[in-house]
Amino acid sequence: MSSHILVVEDEEKIARVLELELEFEGYQVTKAMTGYDALEKIRTSTWDLILLDLMLPEMSGVELLRRLRKDDQQTPVIMLTAKDAVEDKVSGLDSGANDYVTKPFQIEELLARVRVHLRQASNSPDQTGDWLIFSDLRLNEGTREVNRNQRTIDLTPREFDLLVYLMKNHKQVLTREQILDRVWGYDYIGDTNVVDVYIRYLRKKVDQEGDKQLIHTVRGVGYVMKDTHEVK
């Protein structure tokens, strides 16, 4: 059965091009032109992936994304944005997007990212999942639960994926480039400081005051998860 994609885009020409290209690739496509229209469709149907423009009438794409993530942490969302400042991208990703494409974009690149996220979603664990355990930190890939010392930790989808990668590769020093390639799921072109931003977010939630530090910086190289004193 082909994947069903929701295209949330208020520019008629862009929405139509996306619809035609995605249908040519074999996907089922439904369009929504406003934030509220999209919200209604999200609440009444199940989607394999959502393409979401950030600049929408009635309700912004970021607000729509926040409402979606209150109930659904699983559906992949790719942002479509005319804003290319790092802070705008980080804002969207921190609200729960899995990826972003800056307008104008090459349709081949967008289709490649759609394939990546659909593949990742299809390979995700079932709802029981297995627990990853490192020191006093526990993470369940299926239920997306994270806790430490009986404290529940709420993470955005990107923060969760980053933590999974760090835990699965604990004691290994990971470069920013490695993290971008594996966590973001494509060859990232741009400043690697987005990794530093997300590591900072993750530390605030995982390594709180009184906790043993688990996420360490290796200066000039990248990051490592270790159950020891701070890495120099």
C-alpha contacts under 8 A as a table, 3 or more apart, distances in Angstrom:
res1	aa1	res2	aa2	distance
2	S	26	G	6.58
2	S	27	Y	5.45
2	S	28	Q	6.46
3	S	27	Y	5.35
3	S	28	Q	6.09
3	S	47	W	7.91
3	S	48	D	5.76
3	S	49	L	7.86
4	H	27	Y	6.06
4	H	28	Q	4.59
4	H	29	V	5.86
4	H	30	T	7.68
4	H	47	W	5.63
4	H	48	D	5.39
4	H	49	L	6.93
5	I	27	Y	6.95
5	I	28	Q	6.10
5	I	29	V	5.00
5	I	30	T	6.42
5	I	47	W	5.98
5	I	48	D	5.89
5	I	49	L	5.01
5	I	50	I	5.65
5	I	51	L	7.41
6	L	29	V	5.97
6	L	30	T	5.00
6	L	31	K	5.86
6	L	32	A	7.35
6	L	47	W	6.67
6	L	49	L	6.54
6	L	50	I	4.78
6	L	51	L	6.21
7	V	15	A	6.94
7	V	18	L	7.64
7	V	19	E	7.57
7	V	29	V	7.04
7	V	30	T	6.14
7	V	31	K	4.76
7	V	32	A	6.19
7	V	50	I	6.06
7	V	51	L	4.86
7	V	52	L	6.39
8	V	15	A	7.70
8	V	31	K	5.93
8	V	32	A	4.76
8	V	33	M	5.91
8	V	34	T	7.18
8	V	35	G	7.71
8	V	38	A	6.40
8	V	50	I	7.42
8	V	51	L	5.96
8	V	52	L	4.88
8	V	53	D	5.94
9	E	12	E	7.40
9	E	14	I	7.29
9	E	15	A	5.60
9	E	31	K	7.39
9	E	32	A	6.41
9	E	33	M	5.30
9	E	34	T	7.28
9	E	52	L	6.62
9	E	53	D	5.32
9	E	56	L	7.18
10	D	15	A	7.15
10	D	32	A	7.47
10	D	33	M	4.36
10	D	34	T	6.15
10	D	53	D	7.76
10	D	56	L	6.21
10	D	57	P	7.46
11	E	14	I	5.53
11	E	15	A	6.12
11	E	33	M	7.62
12	E	15	A	5.12
12	E	16	R	6.07
12	E	33	M	7.95
13	K	16	R	5.16
13	K	17	V	6.23
14	I	17	V	5.15
14	I	18	L	6.18
15	A	18	L	5.20
15	A	19	E	6.10
15	A	31	K	7.16
16	R	19	E	4.99
16	R	20	L	6.18
17	V	20	L	5.23
17	V	21	E	6.10
18	L	21	E	5.21
18	L	22	L	5.94
19	E	22	L	5.35
19	E	23	E	6.01
19	E	29	V	6.10
19	E	30	T	7.77
19	E	31	K	7.68
20	L	23	E	5.21
20	L	24	F	6.05
21	E	24	F	5.08
21	E	25	E	6.45
21	E	107	I	7.94
22	L	25	E	5.07
22	L	26	G	6.57
22	L	27	Y	5.57
22	L	28	Q	7.58
22	L	29	V	7.07
22	L	111	L	7.66
23	E	26	G	4.97
23	E	27	Y	4.93
23	E	28	Q	6.12
23	E	29	V	6.62
24	F	27	Y	7.38
32	A	35	G	7.72
32	A	37	D	5.77
32	A	38	A	5.16
32	A	41	K	7.92
33	M	37	D	6.69
33	M	38	A	7.24
33	M	56	L	7.74
34	T	37	D	5.20
34	T	38	A	6.20
34	T	56	L	5.81
34	T	57	P	5.38
34	T	58	E	6.30
34	T	59	M	7.14
35	G	38	A	5.17
35	G	39	L	6.15
35	G	56	L	5.95
35	G	57	P	6.24
35	G	58	E	5.67
35	G	59	M	4.53
35	G	60	S	6.31
35	G	61	G	6.76
35	G	64	L	6.48
36	Y	39	L	4.93
36	Y	40	E	6.22
36	Y	58	E	6.48
36	Y	59	M	6.36
37	D	40	E	5.30
37	D	41	K	6.41
38	A	41	K	5.09
38	A	42	I	6.07
39	L	42	I	5.04
39	L	43	R	6.16
39	L	64	L	6.71
39	L	68	L	7.88
40	E	43	R	5.18
40	E	44	T	6.25
41	K	44	T	5.23
41	K	45	S	5.88
42	I	45	S	5.57
42	I	46	T	6.82
42	I	47	W	7.49
42	I	68	L	7.64
43	R	46	T	7.99
47	W	50	I	6.95
47	W	75	T	6.86
48	D	75	T	6.16
48	D	76	P	7.12
48	D	118	L	7.04
49	L	75	T	5.82
49	L	76	P	4.98
49	L	77	V	5.96
49	L	78	I	7.89
49	L	114	V	7.80
49	L	117	H	7.87
49	L	118	L	6.97
50	I	75	T	7.39
50	I	76	P	6.35
50	I	77	V	4.78
50	I	78	I	6.32
51	L	77	V	5.96
51	L	78	I	4.99
51	L	79	M	6.01
51	L	80	L	6.83
52	L	61	G	6.49
52	L	77	V	6.83
52	L	78	I	6.07
52	L	79	M	4.78
52	L	80	L	5.63
53	D	56	L	6.65
53	D	61	G	5.98
53	D	79	M	5.76
53	D	80	L	4.45
53	D	81	T	5.86
54	L	60	S	5.94
54	L	61	G	3.96
54	L	62	V	6.14
54	L	79	M	6.69
54	L	80	L	6.36
54	L	81	T	5.69
55	M	60	S	5.79
55	M	61	G	6.12
55	M	81	T	7.33
56	L	59	M	6.06
56	L	60	S	5.07
56	L	61	G	6.11
57	P	60	S	6.72
59	M	63	E	6.54
59	M	64	L	6.66
60	S	63	E	5.31
60	S	64	L	6.25
61	G	64	L	5.00
61	G	65	L	6.04
62	V	65	L	5.01
62	V	66	R	6.24
62	V	92	G	6.11
62	V	95	S	6.59
63	E	66	R	5.08
63	E	67	R	6.33
64	L	67	R	5.24
64	L	68	L	6.21
65	L	68	L	5.02
65	L	69	R	6.18
65	L	95	S	6.45
65	L	96	G	6.46
65	L	97	A	7.25
66	R	69	R	5.24
66	R	70	K	6.50
66	R	95	S	5.72
66	R	96	G	6.84
67	R	70	K	5.41
67	R	71	D	7.49
68	L	71	D	5.94
68	L	72	D	5.78
68	L	73	Q	7.89
69	R	72	D	4.79
69	R	73	Q	5.29
69	R	95	S	7.95
69	R	96	G	6.39
70	K	73	Q	7.48
72	D	75	T	6.63
73	Q	96	G	7.84
73	Q	157	P	6.69
74	Q	121	A	7.71
75	T	121	A	7.68
76	P	97	A	7.28
76	P	98	N	5.98
76	P	117	H	6.37
76	P	118	L	7.48
76	P	121	A	7.28
77	V	96	G	7.82
77	V	97	A	5.10
77	V	98	N	5.40
77	V	99	D	6.72
78	I	97	A	6.10
78	I	98	N	5.90
78	I	99	D	4.74
78	I	100	Y	5.15
78	I	101	V	7.19
78	I	114	V	7.89
79	M	92	G	7.46
79	M	97	A	6.58
79	M	98	N	7.97
79	M	99	D	6.20
79	M	100	Y	4.36
79	M	101	V	6.10
80	L	100	Y	5.96
80	L	101	V	5.14
80	L	102	T	6.02
80	L	103	K	6.75
81	T	84	D	7.38
81	T	100	Y	7.30
81	T	101	V	6.41
81	T	102	T	5.03
81	T	103	K	5.78
82	A	102	T	5.55
82	A	103	K	4.81
82	A	104	P	7.33
83	K	88	D	6.50
83	K	89	K	7.62
83	K	102	T	6.79
83	K	103	K	7.81
84	D	88	D	6.82
84	D	89	K	6.81
84	D	102	T	6.25
85	A	88	D	5.38
85	A	89	K	6.53
86	V	89	K	5.17
86	V	90	V	6.06
86	V	194	V	7.58
87	E	90	V	5.03
87	E	91	S	5.99
88	D	91	S	5.09
88	D	92	G	6.41
89	K	92	G	5.26
89	K	93	L	6.17
89	K	100	Y	7.26
90	V	93	L	5.02
90	V	94	D	5.78
90	V	194	V	7.30
91	S	94	D	5.13
91	S	95	S	6.20
92	G	95	S	5.12
92	G	96	G	6.79
92	G	97	A	6.01
93	L	96	G	5.32
93	L	97	A	4.52
93	L	98	N	6.37
93	L	99	D	6.88
93	L	100	Y	7.81
93	L	158	R	6.95
94	D	97	A	6.96
94	D	156	T	6.28
94	D	158	R	7.23
95	S	156	T	7.00
96	G	156	T	5.53
96	G	157	P	5.63
96	G	158	R	7.08
97	A	100	Y	7.45
97	A	157	P	7.25
97	A	158	R	7.57
98	N	157	P	6.75
98	N	158	R	6.34
98	N	184	W	7.67
99	D	184	W	7.07
101	V	105	F	6.78
101	V	110	L	7.07
102	T	105	F	6.10
105	F	109	E	7.40
105	F	110	L	7.35
106	Q	109	E	5.42
106	Q	110	L	6.60
107	I	110	L	5.07
107	I	111	L	6.10
108	E	111	L	5.15
108	E	112	A	6.17
109	E	112	A	5.08
109	E	113	R	6.36
110	L	113	R	5.17
110	L	114	V	6.20
111	L	114	V	4.96
111	L	115	R	6.26
112	A	115	R	5.17
112	A	116	V	6.31
113	R	116	V	4.98
113	R	117	H	6.28
113	R	186	Y	7.30
114	V	117	H	5.41
114	V	118	L	6.14
115	R	118	L	5.21
115	R	119	R	6.00
116	V	119	R	5.20
116	V	120	Q	6.18
116	V	185	G	6.95
116	V	186	Y	7.96
117	H	120	Q	4.97
117	H	121	A	6.04
117	H	185	G	7.88
118	L	121	A	5.07
118	L	122	S	6.13
119	R	122	S	5.15
119	R	123	N	6.28
120	Q	123	N	5.20
120	Q	124	S	6.21
121	A	124	S	5.20
124	S	141	E	7.96
124	S	142	G	7.41
125	P	128	T	7.74
125	P	129	G	5.54
125	P	141	E	6.44
125	P	142	G	5.01
126	D	129	G	5.48
126	D	142	G	5.21
126	D	143	T	7.96
127	Q	142	G	4.43
127	Q	143	T	5.26
128	T	142	G	5.39
128	T	143	T	6.30
129	G	140	N	6.07
129	G	141	E	5.54
129	G	142	G	3.89
129	G	143	T	6.53
130	D	140	N	5.70
130	D	141	E	6.31
130	D	142	G	6.79
131	W	138	R	6.53
131	W	139	L	5.43
131	W	140	N	4.40
131	W	141	E	6.76
132	L	138	R	5.73
132	L	139	L	5.05
132	L	140	N	6.18
132	L	141	E	7.69
132	L	167	M	7.26
132	L	168	K	7.75
133	I	136	D	7.21
133	I	137	L	5.83
133	I	138	R	4.59
133	I	139	L	6.48
133	I	167	M	7.86
134	F	137	L	5.30
134	F	138	R	6.56
134	F	167	M	6.78
135	S	227	D	6.49
136	D	148	R	5.68
136	D	149	N	6.23
137	L	146	V	7.53
137	L	147	N	6.07
137	L	148	R	4.62
137	L	149	N	7.33
138	R	146	V	5.70
138	R	147	N	5.40
138	R	148	R	6.26
139	L	144	R	6.85
139	L	145	E	5.68
139	L	146	V	4.43
139	L	147	N	6.63
139	L	164	V	7.74
140	N	143	T	5.68
140	N	144	R	5.16
140	N	145	E	5.17
140	N	146	V	6.51
141	E	144	R	5.01
141	E	145	E	7.34
141	E	164	V	7.89
144	R	160	F	7.70
145	E	152	T	7.68
145	E	153	I	7.71
146	V	152	T	6.03
146	V	153	I	5.32
146	V	154	D	7.08
147	N	150	Q	6.09
147	N	151	R	5.25
147	N	152	T	4.39
147	N	153	I	5.34
148	R	151	R	5.08
148	R	152	T	6.65
148	R	153	I	7.37
148	R	206	V	7.59
153	I	205	K	6.56
153	I	206	V	7.18
154	D	205	K	7.84
155	L	158	R	7.86
155	L	159	E	5.62
155	L	160	F	5.63
155	L	202	L	7.95
156	T	159	E	5.17
156	T	160	F	6.09
157	P	160	F	5.09
157	P	161	D	6.25
158	R	161	D	5.14
158	R	162	L	6.15
158	R	183	V	7.69
159	E	162	L	5.07
159	E	163	L	6.16
159	E	198	Y	6.62
159	E	201	Y	7.66
159	E	202	L	6.24
160	F	163	L	5.15
160	F	164	V	6.21
161	D	164	V	5.10
161	D	165	Y	6.31
161	D	183	V	6.12
162	L	165	Y	5.20
162	L	166	L	6.28
162	L	179	I	7.66
162	L	183	V	5.92
163	L	166	L	5.05
163	L	167	M	6.03
163	L	202	L	7.65
164	V	167	M	5.19
164	V	168	K	6.04
165	Y	168	K	5.24
165	Y	169	N	6.17
165	Y	179	I	7.85
165	Y	182	R	7.77
165	Y	183	V	7.07
166	L	169	N	5.19
166	L	170	H	5.73
166	L	224	V	6.99
166	L	225	M	6.06
167	M	170	H	5.01
167	M	225	M	6.77
169	N	172	Q	5.63
169	N	225	M	7.70
170	H	224	V	6.52
170	H	225	M	4.85
170	H	226	K	6.20
171	K	224	V	6.03
171	K	225	M	5.63
171	K	226	K	5.26
172	Q	224	V	5.85
172	Q	225	M	7.31
173	V	218	V	7.38
173	V	221	V	7.70
173	V	222	G	6.58
173	V	223	Y	5.62
173	V	224	V	4.65
173	V	225	M	7.85
174	L	178	Q	6.16
174	L	179	I	6.66
174	L	221	V	7.52
174	L	222	G	5.51
174	L	223	Y	5.36
174	L	224	V	6.09
175	T	178	Q	5.18
175	T	179	I	6.37
175	T	221	V	5.57
175	T	222	G	4.29
175	T	223	Y	6.53
176	R	179	I	5.11
176	R	180	L	6.14
176	R	192	T	6.38
176	R	195	V	6.31
176	R	221	V	7.57
176	R	222	G	5.50
176	R	223	Y	7.65
177	E	180	L	5.13
177	E	181	D	6.15
177	E	192	T	7.15
178	Q	181	D	5.19
178	Q	182	R	6.17
179	I	182	R	5.31
179	I	183	V	5.60
179	I	184	W	7.54
179	I	195	V	7.37
180	L	183	V	5.50
180	L	184	W	5.21
180	L	185	G	7.25
180	L	186	Y	7.63
180	L	187	D	7.53
180	L	188	Y	6.49
180	L	192	T	7.58
180	L	195	V	7.03
181	D	184	W	5.81
181	D	185	G	5.53
181	D	186	Y	5.57
181	D	187	D	5.75
181	D	188	Y	6.82
182	R	185	G	5.27
182	R	186	Y	7.47
184	W	188	Y	7.58
191	D	194	V	6.86
192	T	195	V	5.85
192	T	196	D	7.49
193	N	196	D	4.98
193	N	197	V	6.33
194	V	197	V	5.03
194	V	198	Y	6.37
195	V	198	Y	5.23
195	V	199	I	6.10
196	D	199	I	5.10
196	D	200	R	6.17
197	V	200	R	5.21
197	V	201	Y	6.41
198	Y	201	Y	4.91
198	Y	202	L	6.06
199	I	202	L	5.03
199	I	203	R	6.07
200	R	203	R	5.21
200	R	204	K	6.40
201	Y	204	K	5.42
201	Y	205	K	6.80
202	L	205	K	5.32
202	L	206	V	5.95
202	L	207	D	7.88
203	R	206	V	5.08
203	R	207	D	4.98
203	R	208	Q	7.21
203	R	215	I	6.80
204	K	207	D	5.93
204	K	208	Q	5.90
205	K	208	Q	6.18
207	D	211	D	5.68
207	D	212	K	6.85
207	D	213	Q	5.52
207	D	214	L	6.68
207	D	215	I	7.39
208	Q	211	D	5.50
212	K	227	D	7.67
213	Q	216	H	7.33
213	Q	227	D	7.21
213	Q	228	T	7.48
213	Q	229	H	7.16
213	Q	230	E	7.15
214	L	225	M	5.35
214	L	226	K	5.29
214	L	227	D	5.48
214	L	228	T	7.31
215	I	223	Y	7.10
215	I	224	V	6.01
215	I	225	M	4.64
215	I	226	K	6.60
216	H	223	Y	5.68
216	H	224	V	5.35
216	H	225	M	6.06
216	H	226	K	7.09
216	H	230	E	6.17
216	H	231	V	5.99
217	T	222	G	6.10
217	T	223	Y	4.64
217	T	224	V	6.51
217	T	231	V	6.61
217	T	232	K	7.73
218	V	221	V	5.54
218	V	222	G	5.28
218	V	223	Y	5.46
218	V	224	V	7.08
218	V	231	V	6.35
218	V	232	K	6.42
219	R	222	G	6.56
219	R	232	K	7.24
228	T	231	V	7.87
